[in-house]
Amino acid sequence: MAGKAKAAAPAAARVAGAKKRGKKYREAAALVDREKNYELSEAVALVVQTSTTKFDSSLEVHFNLGVDPKHADQIVRGTLSLPNGTGKDVRVIAFVDDGKVKACQAAGAIEAGSEALIEKIAKGWMDFDIAVAAPDQMKNLGKIAKTLGQQGLMPNPKAGTVSPTPEKTIEEIKKGRVEFKTDKQGNLHNICGKVSFGAEKLEENLRALLAAVRNAKPSGVKGTYINSMSICTAMGPGIRVAV
């Protein structure tokens, strides 16, 4: 009896959780077969249909990979430019010398410079999403390295944010370049556009990301590489994708 009671508890909790969801979510969730792995085209059409918000929701994609991130050679990381961008206005700053400030600002950086920008961040300013740096500026970032590192904002050659042509990097980021990297559980989480893009453009973005993730497979990984892939919109139900 005790075993049955324990088994029943999680099921009861799921039911209770479902009842707490709003009407729009419940209606959207009813359209999704939670046991099915949908083909990508079908999944994208469904994710657009099941968007529950009044605002233009982002499309989220989540992967679970068959890697062990405890080993440095199994960390999956890369960058790509999504064919149709992310739909998000990314705030970029650039650590560069005076000669590149105007070029970086023209490319879309909200702030650019060296000592003055470093001092501004040291005083607590953090209103940006991505930091780009010229290679010769990296030695100057020691004062704020911990602050940037804790927020995941430290420029990094592996992420493509340390570049001898920072203005070009800024242009790419503003047009929709994204980074993907496994977390401690071997998961990847990315944004791939907005519902307003429509199914065709969202599918193009997802196929580009999926190809990039596949191409980034570490050589030491054996067996199944992509365990699962799912997509959803903000506050919408998850949809499993056949990979």
N, C-alpha and C positions, 0 to 999 in steps of 0.2 A: 504493500500500500504506500509506504514511504517513497519508493521509487517512482510510482505513478504520480504521486503528489509533486515530486521534484520535476518530473517531465512535463506536467501540466502547467507549472508555474511560468516558464518562458512563453508558452503559447498564449496564456492569459495576458501576459505583459504585452505581447505583440498586438493582441486584440484591443487592449486598453490604449496602446499607443496610436493605433489606427483611428480610434474614435476621437482622439484629441486633434487629429488633422482637420484642416478646414474642408469645406464642402468642395471647393474647386480641386483641391489635391485629391480627394477621394474619387471624384469623377474622372480625373486624369489617370489615376492609378488603376482604375477599373479597365482602362483601355490597354493596359500592359500585361502580358503574360509573363509572370516573374520566373517561370521555369524554362522559358524559351530563349535561345540565343538567336537574335535577329540578324539577318543579312544587313550589311552596312546601309545600303540605300533605304531599306525598309525601316531600320532603326532611326535614321535621320528624319525621315518623313514623320515618324511617330513622335520623336522628341519635339519637333516643331508643333505638332498637334497638341501635345500635353504640357506646353508652357502655361503656367498658371498665374503669372504676374501681369500687372498693368504696364510695368516698365519693360524696356527691351532687354530681356534676359540674356546672359552669356551662356554659351554652350560649354559645358564642362566635360572633359574626358578623363577617365581614370583607368590606369593599367595596373595589374599585379603581375610582376615578372618573376620568373624562376631563377633568380640570382641571389647571391649571398653578399649583401652590401658590406659585410664585415671585412671582406677581402677587397682591397683597393682595385684589383684588376677586374672586379665584377660590378663596379659602380657604372651604371649606364648614364651617360651624359652627352648632350649635344645641342646644337642650335639649328634652326631652319627658319626660312622666311615663308610664312603661310601665304598661299596664292592670293587669298582675299583679305589678308590682315586679320587682326583680332577685333576690330571695332572699338577698341579701347584707346583713349588718349593717354599715352604713356609719358610721364614726366621724366625727362632725362637731364642729367647734369654731366659736365665734362671737366676733368682735371687736365688742363693744358696750359702751355705758356702763353704769354700775351699775343704772340703772333698767330695763334690759332683760335683765339676767343671769338672773333667775328664770324669765322667760317663755321664754328660749332653752333653759334647762336642762329645763324642763317639756316643751318640744317635742322634746327628744331630744339636745341638745348635750352632749357629755361634758365640755367645758370652755367657759366663757364669761367675758368680761371684757375689760379693756383693758391697762393698764400691766403688771399682774402676769402676764397671759398672754403678752404680748410678751416680757417678760423671761425667762419659762420657756422659750420657743422659742429665744431668743437663747443660752441656756445649753445647747441641744442637744436638747430634747424635741421629738419629731416623731411621736408615736404617734397620728396621725389621718389620715383619708383626704381630707377636704374642709374647707376653711376658708370661712366666710361672714363678711361684714362689713357693718355699717351704713355708709352713705356718709360720715358725719362721722368715722369711724375710719380712713379710708384714709390720711389725712395722718400718722397715728401709726405706720404700718407700715414707714417707711423703714429702721429699724434691722434689720428681718428680711426686707426685700423680696427681697434676693438669695437668701437661704436658701429662702424660699417659692417664688420664681421658678424656681430650679434643680430643684425637685421638682414643678413644675407645680401648686403649691398656692396661688398668689397669688390672692386674691379678684379677680374680674373682672366688670364689668357685662355683657360679652358672654356670659359663661358663666352669668349669672343669680345669681352668688354675692355680688354687692354689691346690697343691697336695703334700703329704708327699713323693711321689715317682715321682719327676719331670722328671727323665730320661725316665720313662715309658710313661708319658704324652707326652713328646717330640716325642718319637717313634710313638705314635698313631697319632699325628698331622702330622708328616712327611708322614705317610702312607695314610692320607686322612680323618682324623677326622675334622668335620666342626661344627660350631655353628650356630644355627638359632635363631632369636629374632625378634619380631614384632617391627615395627617403630611406630611413633606417629599416623599414619593413619591406623594401623592394618594390615600392609603389611609385607610380608617376601620376602627377595631377597637372593638367593644363587647361587653359582656356583656348577655344578654337573658333571664336567668332560670336556673333549675336544672332538671335532668332530672326531678326529683320533681314538677315542676309538671304534667307530662303534655303530650302533643302539642297539645291544644286551647289551653291557656293560653300555651304557647310560641309557637304560631302567631299568636295575638293580639298578643303582644309584638313579634314580628318584623314583622308587617304595620304596626304603629304606627310602628316605627323606619324601615321602608322608606318609608312615606308621608312621614315627617318629612325624610328625606334627599332625597327627590324634591322636596319643597316648598322645600328650601334651595338648589336649583340656582341658581348665579350667572347673572345675565342675560347675561354675556359669554361663556358656554360654548356652543360650537356643536358639532354632531355628537353622537356617543354620549356620554351623561352617565355612566351606570352601566355600566362595562366588564364588571364581574363581581361576583358575590356568592357567598359560600360560608359554610357553617356547620359547626361541629364541636363536640365536647365536649372537655374537658381530656383529652389523651392519646388522643383518638379520631380516626378518619380524617376528612378534609375531604370535604364534599358540596357540589357546585356547584348553585346555584339559578338557575332561569330567571327573568330579570327582563325 
